[in-house]
Amino acid sequence: MEFKVNIERTQNKFINKFEVSNFITNHISNEYNNIDEAKDSKLAQELFYLPFVKKVYITPSFISIERFNIVEWGDVEEEVKNLIENYLNSGQEVISNIKEKKNNPISIYTESTPNPAVLKFVSNKLIVENNLEFNNIDEAQNMEFAKKLFEFSYVKNIFLSKNFVSITKYEIKNWDEIVHELRSFIKNYLENNKIHETLVEKEKVDVKLDDTSEKIISILDEYIKPAVSSDGGNILFDSYDSEKKLVKVILQGACSGCPSSTITLKNGIENMLKEMLQGQVETVEAING
């Protein structure tokens, strides 16, 4: 298994996230404030040897690092990325002697998204291994967690991915009226229940994709998905028309119905595909947003 690391900037200029292509811990997240606290993680210790590292947060799918104000991330982030990537590919343990407590507390914090109707609820532990989206309570019949969320009258759409839940609300409520209620529910549910993934996103099977389609999927996975995931959403390849040079995609979570999704499609995804696949792609359309 080869690990790849993607650099992801956050709204906090001192904190960078380093997204990892495969899970690196056994559903456990640890926060380290200094090298003494990192006795159970050789990787965290190696990161603290870098003089600008202030805090290290290791989760199943990413490593978040806070820096001191002595350097800029642009000067050092590649060095950090390479250190993490080389360590993971050496086969060494990320966190040793993990003993999960029965009532290991869950912490939930919120992140805003470019879509004002969507808020991202982030957990310190892995929630699901697959991307799952529910547009109504009928679709959520086989997942109790999602079904319970739809019992809140203002919940319109639910998108789950790894360690976060993106919730789209109806306009009947403002976020400041409901965020505490939702955060408390998610925290309590995750502390007392295991989520059973009975509905797994279905891949398109038995369909032979042409070379251009495969390249488009590869570009979306490597360059686009990490960015939209940080915004609480996801993007899926739907189809490619070689005659029209048209790519159709499906937007999920915060990306679906987002006011800025058209700009993202045109200025971001479309321009990237046109540049990387010159002469093969002219237009990108979202079939649901």
C-alpha positions as CSV (number, residue, x, y, z in Angstrom):
1,M,0.0,0.0,0.0
2,E,1.5,3.3,-1.1
3,F,0.6,6.5,0.9
4,K,0.2,9.8,-0.9
5,V,-0.1,13.1,1.0
6,N,-2.0,16.2,-0.3
7,I,-1.4,19.6,1.2
8,E,-4.6,21.4,2.3
9,R,-4.6,25.0,3.5
10,T,-7.2,26.0,6.2
11,Q,-8.9,29.2,7.1
12,N,-6.4,29.5,10.0
13,K,-3.1,30.7,8.3
14,F,-1.0,28.9,11.0
15,I,-2.6,25.5,10.5
16,N,-2.2,23.2,7.5
17,K,-3.9,19.8,6.9
18,F,-2.0,17.0,5.2
19,E,-4.6,14.6,3.8
20,V,-3.5,11.0,3.5
21,S,-4.7,8.6,0.7
22,N,-5.2,5.7,3.1
23,F,-6.3,5.4,6.7
24,I,-3.3,5.6,9.1
25,T,-4.7,4.9,12.6
26,N,-7.3,2.5,14.0
27,H,-10.2,4.9,14.2
28,I,-8.3,6.9,16.8
29,S,-7.2,10.6,16.9
30,N,-4.5,12.1,19.1
31,E,-3.5,15.7,19.7
32,Y,0.1,16.5,20.8
33,N,1.2,19.9,22.2
34,N,4.9,19.0,22.5
35,I,7.4,16.2,21.9
36,D,7.0,14.9,25.5
37,E,3.3,14.2,24.9
38,A,4.2,12.4,21.7
39,K,5.8,9.4,23.3
40,D,3.4,7.0,21.6
41,S,4.0,8.5,18.1
42,K,7.4,8.4,16.5
43,L,5.9,10.3,13.5
44,A,4.7,13.2,15.8
45,Q,8.1,13.3,17.4
46,E,9.8,13.6,14.1
47,L,7.5,16.5,13.2
48,F,8.3,18.2,16.5
49,Y,12.0,18.1,15.6
50,L,11.1,20.7,13.0
51,P,11.6,24.0,14.9
52,F,8.5,25.7,13.5
53,V,6.0,22.9,14.6
54,K,3.8,24.0,17.5
55,K,1.1,21.4,17.6
56,V,0.4,18.0,15.9
57,Y,-3.1,16.5,15.5
58,I,-3.2,12.9,14.0
59,T,-6.5,11.5,12.8
60,P,-7.3,8.4,10.7
61,S,-7.3,10.3,7.4
62,F,-5.2,13.4,7.9
63,I,-2.5,15.1,10.0
64,S,-3.1,18.7,11.0
65,I,-0.1,20.8,12.1
66,E,0.0,24.2,13.7
67,R,3.2,26.3,13.1
68,F,4.9,29.0,15.1
69,N,5.0,32.4,13.4
70,I,8.7,32.1,12.4
71,V,8.1,30.8,8.9
72,E,5.4,30.8,6.2
73,W,3.7,27.5,5.2
74,G,4.7,28.2,1.6
75,D,8.4,27.9,2.5
76,V,8.1,24.6,4.5
77,E,4.9,22.7,3.6
78,E,6.6,20.5,0.9
79,E,9.3,19.5,3.4
80,V,6.6,18.5,5.9
81,K,4.6,16.6,3.2
82,N,7.7,14.7,2.2
83,L,8.5,13.8,5.8
84,I,5.0,12.5,6.4
85,E,4.9,10.6,3.1
86,N,8.3,9.0,3.6
87,Y,7.5,8.0,7.2
88,L,4.2,6.4,6.2
89,N,5.7,4.5,3.3
90,S,8.5,3.1,5.6
91,G,5.9,0.9,7.2
92,Q,6.4,2.2,10.7
93,E,3.5,2.6,13.2
94,V,1.9,6.0,13.3
95,I,0.6,5.6,16.9
96,S,1.8,2.7,19.1
97,N,0.1,1.0,22.0
98,I,-3.4,2.2,21.0
99,K,-5.9,1.2,23.7
100,E,-9.3,2.5,22.9
101,K,-11.4,3.2,26.0
102,K,-15.0,2.1,26.1
103,N,-16.2,5.6,26.6
104,N,-13.6,7.4,24.7
105,P,-15.1,10.9,24.3
106,I,-16.1,12.2,20.9
107,S,-15.5,15.9,20.1
108,I,-17.4,17.7,17.4
109,Y,-16.5,21.0,16.0
110,T,-18.1,22.9,13.1
111,E,-16.6,24.4,9.9
112,S,-18.3,26.8,7.6
113,T,-18.5,25.9,3.9
114,P,-18.9,28.1,0.8
115,N,-22.5,27.1,0.7
116,P,-24.4,29.1,3.4
117,A,-27.1,26.4,3.7
118,V,-24.5,23.8,4.6
119,L,-22.5,23.4,7.8
120,K,-19.7,20.8,8.3
121,F,-19.7,18.8,11.6
122,V,-16.2,17.4,12.1
123,S,-15.4,14.5,14.5
124,N,-12.1,13.6,16.1
125,K,-12.8,10.0,15.1
126,L,-13.7,8.1,11.9
127,I,-17.4,8.0,11.3
128,V,-17.7,6.2,8.0
129,E,-15.3,4.6,5.5
130,N,-17.4,5.4,2.4
131,N,-19.0,8.6,1.1
132,L,-22.8,8.4,1.7
133,E,-25.5,10.9,0.8
134,F,-29.1,11.0,1.8
135,N,-31.6,13.5,0.2
136,N,-34.6,12.5,2.4
137,I,-35.7,10.2,5.2
138,D,-36.8,7.5,2.8
139,E,-33.3,7.1,1.5
140,A,-32.0,6.9,5.1
141,Q,-34.2,4.0,6.2
142,N,-31.2,1.6,6.5
143,M,-29.0,4.0,8.4
144,E,-30.4,5.0,11.9
145,F,-28.0,7.9,12.3
146,A,-29.1,9.6,9.2
147,K,-32.8,8.8,9.8
148,K,-32.6,10.4,13.3
149,L,-31.0,13.5,11.8
150,F,-33.9,13.9,9.3
151,E,-36.3,13.9,12.3
152,F,-35.1,17.5,12.8
153,S,-37.6,19.4,10.6
154,Y,-34.9,21.8,9.3
155,V,-32.6,19.1,7.9
156,K,-32.8,18.9,4.1
157,N,-29.7,16.8,3.1
158,I,-27.0,14.7,4.8
159,F,-23.6,13.9,3.4
160,L,-21.1,11.7,5.4
161,S,-17.5,11.2,4.5
162,K,-14.7,9.8,6.8
163,N,-14.7,12.0,9.9
164,F,-17.4,14.6,9.0
165,V,-21.1,15.1,8.4
166,S,-22.2,17.9,6.1
167,I,-25.8,19.0,6.8
168,T,-27.9,21.1,4.5
169,K,-30.8,23.0,6.2
170,Y,-34.0,24.5,5.0
171,E,-34.4,28.2,5.3
172,I,-36.9,28.0,8.2
173,K,-34.0,28.2,10.7
174,N,-30.7,30.1,11.0
175,W,-27.6,28.2,11.9
176,D,-27.1,30.0,15.3
177,E,-30.6,28.7,16.3
178,I,-29.8,25.0,15.6
179,V,-26.0,24.4,15.6
180,H,-25.8,23.5,19.3
181,E,-28.7,21.1,19.1
182,L,-27.2,19.3,16.1
183,R,-23.7,19.2,17.5
184,S,-25.0,17.7,20.8
185,F,-27.1,15.1,19.0
186,I,-24.1,14.0,16.7
187,K,-21.7,13.8,19.7
188,N,-24.1,11.8,21.9
189,Y,-25.1,9.5,19.1
190,L,-21.5,8.7,18.1
191,E,-20.5,8.1,21.7
192,N,-23.3,5.6,22.3
193,N,-23.8,3.9,18.9
194,K,-21.8,2.4,16.1
195,I,-22.8,3.5,12.6
196,H,-23.6,0.6,10.3
197,E,-22.8,1.3,6.7
198,T,-25.5,-0.7,5.0
199,L,-25.7,1.8,2.1
200,V,-22.4,2.1,0.2
201,E,-22.0,4.4,-2.7
202,K,-22.3,2.2,-5.8
203,E,-19.5,2.3,-8.3
204,K,-20.3,2.0,-12.0
205,V,-19.4,-1.6,-12.9
206,D,-19.2,-3.5,-16.1
207,V,-18.7,-0.3,-18.0
208,K,-15.5,0.0,-20.1
209,L,-14.3,3.6,-19.8
210,D,-12.3,5.2,-22.6
211,D,-8.8,6.5,-21.9
212,T,-10.0,10.1,-21.6
213,S,-12.7,9.2,-19.0
214,E,-10.1,7.4,-16.9
215,K,-7.8,10.4,-17.0
216,I,-10.6,12.7,-16.0
217,I,-11.4,10.4,-13.0
218,S,-7.8,10.4,-12.0
219,I,-7.5,14.2,-12.2
220,L,-10.7,14.6,-10.1
221,D,-9.5,12.1,-7.5
222,E,-6.0,13.6,-7.2
223,Y,-6.6,17.4,-7.6
224,I,-10.3,18.2,-7.0
225,K,-11.7,15.8,-4.4
226,P,-9.3,16.9,-1.6
227,A,-10.3,20.5,-2.0
228,V,-14.1,19.9,-2.2
229,S,-13.9,17.5,0.7
230,S,-12.4,20.3,2.9
231,D,-15.4,22.3,2.0
232,G,-17.8,19.5,3.1
233,G,-18.6,18.1,-0.3
234,N,-17.7,15.6,-2.9
235,I,-17.6,15.3,-6.7
236,L,-18.2,12.2,-8.8
237,F,-17.6,11.5,-12.5
238,D,-20.8,10.9,-14.4
239,S,-20.0,10.8,-18.1
240,Y,-17.8,12.1,-21.0
241,D,-19.0,13.0,-24.5
242,S,-16.0,12.9,-26.8
243,E,-17.9,14.6,-29.7
244,K,-19.1,17.5,-27.6
245,K,-15.9,17.4,-25.4
246,L,-18.3,17.6,-22.5
247,V,-17.8,16.2,-19.0
248,K,-20.7,15.7,-16.6
249,V,-20.2,15.4,-12.9
250,I,-22.3,14.9,-9.8
251,L,-21.9,17.3,-6.8
252,Q,-22.6,16.1,-3.3
253,G,-22.8,17.6,0.2
254,A,-22.0,21.3,0.4
255,C,-21.1,21.4,-3.3
256,S,-24.7,20.5,-4.3
257,G,-26.7,23.7,-4.8
258,C,-23.9,25.9,-3.6
259,P,-24.1,29.5,-5.1
260,S,-20.4,29.4,-5.9
261,S,-20.5,25.9,-7.5
262,T,-20.8,27.4,-11.0
263,I,-17.7,29.5,-10.5
264,T,-15.9,26.4,-9.1
265,L,-16.9,24.3,-12.1
266,K,-15.9,26.9,-14.7
267,N,-12.9,28.6,-13.1
268,G,-11.5,25.6,-11.3
269,I,-12.5,22.2,-12.6
270,E,-13.2,23.1,-16.2
271,N,-10.0,25.2,-16.6
272,M,-7.9,22.4,-15.0
273,L,-9.3,19.7,-17.3
274,K,-9.0,21.9,-20.4
275,E,-5.3,22.6,-19.5
276,M,-4.4,19.0,-18.6
277,L,-6.4,17.4,-21.4
278,Q,-5.9,19.9,-24.2
279,G,-8.2,19.4,-27.1
280,Q,-10.3,16.8,-25.3
281,V,-12.4,18.8,-22.8
282,E,-14.2,22.1,-23.5
283,T,-17.1,22.1,-21.0
284,V,-17.9,20.7,-17.5
285,E,-21.5,20.5,-16.3
286,A,-23.0,19.4,-13.0
287,I,-26.1,17.4,-13.6
288,N,-27.5,18.3,-10.1
289,G,-26.3,21.8,-9.3
